[in-house]
């Protein structure tokens, strides 16, 4: 069975490259362009993993992460936060809110693929 990944990011160029990369690795991909849409999509059809941008319209990645972790129906969803903000305080906040991992943009595609694989096999 194909693993399902939700890409939640408002930057179209990043979404296109992440979608291409994840499909090439054999994953089924869904897209959300803001935080509210990300939560709606997760509730309607929970993914195995969400690539979650921190800075998005309507709801931040931090808010989405907190909401997902508070919902028992979404307990199995892995969260990999992606952000241009790489300061230790942001990383600590993301992990404290329940993110499984954190990557700072720009990141290497190889590193991202390895991290995704690791989270899905955990």
TIMARSE-839190 format. One record per residue: residue number from 0; residue in one letter; x, y, z of N, C-alpha, C in turn. Coordinates in steps of 0.02 Angstrom, whole numbers, always signed. Layout:
NUM; a; X; Y; Z; X; Y; Z; X; Y; Z
...
***
This chain:
0; x; +42; -60; +0; +0; +0; +0; +44; +63; +0
1; x; +25; +110; -42; +63; +172; -46; +55; +214; +17
2; x; +109; +242; +40; +106; +288; +97; +82; +356; +71
3; x; +42; +390; +112; +13; +453; +91; +46; +512; +128
4; x; +64; +563; +88; +96; +622; +115; +55; +683; +97
5; x; +43; +726; +147; +10; +790; +136; +64; +844; +137
6; x; +66; +884; +84; +112; +941; +81; +71; +1004; +97
7; x; +87; +1036; +152; +52; +1097; +173; +100; +1155; +169
8; x; +95; +1194; +115; +141; +1250; +104; +106; +1300; +58
9; x; +115; +1364; +70; +83; +1415; +29; +127; +1439; -28
10; x; +189; +1417; -31; +234; +1437; -85; +230; +1386; -142
11; x; +199; +1406; -197; +185; +1361; -252; +247; +1326; -280
12; x; +303; +1363; -286; +364; +1332; -313; +390; +1277; -268
13; x; +383; +1285; -203; +405; +1234; -156; +358; +1173; -160
14; x; +293; +1187; -165; +244; +1133; -170; +258; +1090; -232
15; x; +271; +1123; -289; +283; +1086; -351; +344; +1041; -344
16; x; +398; +1068; -316; +459; +1027; -310; +451; +971; -259
17; x; +417; +985; -203; +405; +933; -152; +359; +878; -180
18; x; +307; +899; -216; +261; +851; -245; +297; +804; -294
19; x; +338; +834; -338; +376; +795; -386; +421; +745; -350
20; x; +457; +769; -301; +504; +728; -263; +469; +670; -228
21; x; +415; +684; -194; +380; +632; -155; +347; +580; -202
22; x; +319; +603; -259; +289; +556; -306; +343; +512; -337
23; x; +401; +542; -351; +457; +504; -379; +480; +448; -331
24; x; +472; +462; -266; +490; +412; -215; +435; +360; -204
25; x; +379; +368; -240; +326; +318; -236; +270; +333; -187
26; x; +268; +394; -161; +216; +412; -113; +156; +442; -149
27; x; +97; +432; -118; +36; +465; -141; +38; +535; -109
28; x; +20; +587; -148; +28; +655; -123; -37; +694; -126
29; x; -51; +731; -71; -107; +779; -69; -76; +847; -53
30; x; -111; +900; -71; -85; +968; -62; -134; +1011; -23
31; x; -108; +1052; +22; -148; +1103; +56; -109; +1169; +52
32; x; -143; +1223; +35; -107; +1286; +26; -111; +1334; +85
33; x; -146; +1313; +138; -147; +1353; +200; -161; +1307; +259
34; x; -154; +1334; +319; -161; +1294; +379; -230; +1264; +389
35; x; -282; +1303; +374; -351; +1278; +382; -364; +1219; +336
36; x; -343; +1227; +273; -353; +1174; +224; -314; +1111; +245
37; x; -255; +1120; +273; -214; +1063; +296; -252; +1023; +348
38; x; -281; +1057; +398; -319; +1022; +451; -380; +987; +421
39; x; -416; +1021; +376; -476; +990; +344; -457; +927; +306
40; x; -403; +932; +267; -382; +874; +228; -360; +816; +273
41; x; -326; +831; +327; -303; +778; +373; -362; +744; +406
42; x; -413; +783; +424; -472; +753; +456; -512; +711; +406
43; x; -516; +733; +343; -555; +698; +292; -521; +633; +271
44; x; -455; +634; +265; -418; +577; +241; -347; +580; +271
45; x; -339; +554; +332; -275; +561; +367; -215; +533; +328
46; x; -163; +574; +319; -103; +551; +285; -59; +513; +335
47; x; -7; +480; +309; +42; +449; +353; +90; +502; +380
48; x; +102; +554; +339; +150; +606; +356; +128; +672; +326
49; x; +140; +726; +362; +127; +792; +334; +193; +832; +333
50; x; +208; +861; +275; +264; +908; +269; +232; +976; +281
51; x; +246; +1005; +338; +209; +1063; +362; +252; +1125; +366
52; x; +234; +1174; +324; +269; +1239; +326; +247; +1276; +389
53; x; +292; +1314; +419; +274; +1351; +480; +234; +1414; +463
54; x; +258; +1453; +415; +225; +1517; +400; +176; +1508; +342
55; x; +111; +1503; +360; +58; +1495; +310; -1; +1540; +328
56; x; -42; +1556; +277; -102; +1596; +291; -154; +1556; +332
57; x; -199; +1592; +363; -256; +1566; +402; -236; +1532; +467
58; x; -190; +1485; +464; -165; +1452; +525; -91; +1437; +514
59; x; -51; +1452; +564; +21; +1437; +557; +32; +1362; +564
60; x; +91; +1339; +543; +109; +1270; +553; +109; +1250; +626
61; x; +128; +1297; +669; +127; +1284; +741; +55; +1270; +764
62; x; +7; +1311; +741; -63; +1301; +759; -90; +1234; +734
63; x; -72; +1219; +671; -93; +1155; +640; -65; +1097; +680
64; x; -2; +1100; +697; +31; +1047; +735; -5; +1035; +801
65; x; -18; +1090; +836; -52; +1086; +901; -122; +1055; +894
66; x; -158; +1075; +842; -226; +1049; +831; -224; +974; +814
67; x; -177; +954; +773; -171; +884; +754; -154; +842; +815
68; x; -108; +865; +856; -88; +827; +915; -143; +823; +968
69; x; -191; +869; +965; -246; +868; +1013; -303; +823; +990
70; x; -299; +798; +928; -352; +758; +899; -332; +684; +899
71; x; -363; +643; +942; -345; +572; +947; -351; +535; +880
72; x; -397; +557; +837; -406; +524; +772; -345; +534; +726
73; x; -304; +585; +742; -245; +599; +700; -180; +582; +735
74; x; -185; +541; +788; -126; +525; +828; -70; +491; +788
75; x; -89; +454; +735; -38; +418; +697; -3; +459; +644
76; x; -25; +521; +633; +4; +563; +581; +72; +589; +603
77; x; +124; +576; +563; +191; +603; +577; +194; +674; +549
78; x; +229; +717; +584; +235; +787; +563; +308; +806; +555
79; x; +325; +828; +494; +391; +854; +480; +382; +928; +464
80; x; +405; +971; +508; +398; +1043; +498; +454; +1069; +454
81; x; +435; +1111; +405; +483; +1141; +360; +478; +1217; +369
82; x; +535; +1250; +377; +531; +1322; +387; +595; +1358; +366
83; x; +586; +1421; +350; +644; +1463; +336; +672; +1489; +402
84; x; +632; +1482; +455; +654; +1504; +521; +690; +1447; +555
85; x; +756; +1452; +559; +793; +1396; +588; +821; +1410; +657
86; x; +797; +1464; +688; +824; +1480; +754; +805; +1426; +804
87; x; +847; +1415; +851; +836; +1363; +901; +768; +1369; +935
88; x; +744; +1431; +947; +680; +1439; +981; +623; +1412; +939
89; x; +625; +1423; +872; +573; +1397; +828; +574; +1321; +826
90; x; +635; +1293; +821; +642; +1220; +820; +614; +1191; +885
91; x; +634; +1220; +941; +611; +1196; +1006; +534; +1201; +1012
92; x; +506; +1256; +987; +433; +1265; +990; +398; +1212; +948
93; x; +422; +1200; +887; +392; +1150; +844; +393; +1080; +875
94; x; +451; +1063; +902; +458; +996; +933; +416; +992; +997
95; x; +412; +1047; +1034; +371; +1047; +1096; +297; +1039; +1080
96; x; +275; +1065; +1023; +205; +1059; +1003; +188; +991; +974
97; x; +239; +949; +965; +226; +881; +943; +252; +862; +874
98; x; +290; +906; +842; +318; +888; +777; +367; +830; +787
99; x; +369; +784; +739; +415; +727; +744; +485; +746; +722
100; x; +490; +796; +678; +555; +818; +654; +548; +888; +625
101; x; +605; +919; +612; +606; +989; +592; +662; +997; +541
102; x; +648; +1030; +485; +701; +1044; +436; +697; +1118; +416
103; x; +755; +1148; +407; +759; +1218; +389; +771; +1225; +314
104; x; +732; +1270; +283; +741; +1285; +212; +801; +1331; +205
105; x; +840; +1326; +153; +836; +1273; +102; +868; +1209; +129
106; x; +843; +1152; +105; +869; +1087; +126; +885; +1047; +64
107; x; +927; +998; +71; +942; +956; +13; +886; +906; +4
108; x; +870; +890; -58; +816; +842; -72; +834; +774; -45
109; x; +898; +756; -48; +921; +691; -23; +908; +686; +52
110; x; +924; +740; +88; +914; +743; +160; +840; +737; +177
111; x; +798; +772; +138; +726; +770; +150; +698; +700; +138
112; x; +718; +669; +83; +694; +601; +67; +715; +552; +123
113; x; +776; +558; +147; +799; +514; +201; +759; +525; +265
114; x; +745; +588; +280; +706; +605; +341; +635; +577; +335
115; x; +603; +586; +277; +535; +561; +266; +534; +485; +273
116; x; +581; +452; +240; +585; +380; +244; +593; +357; +316
117; x; +638; +390; +352; +650; +373; +422; +587; +380; +465
118; x; +550; +435; +455; +489; +446; +494; +436; +395; +478
119; x; +430; +376; +415; +378; +328; +395; +395; +257; +416
120; x; +459; +242; +426; +479; +176; +448; +481; +169; +524
121; x; +480; +226; +558; +485; +226; +632; +425; +192; +664
***
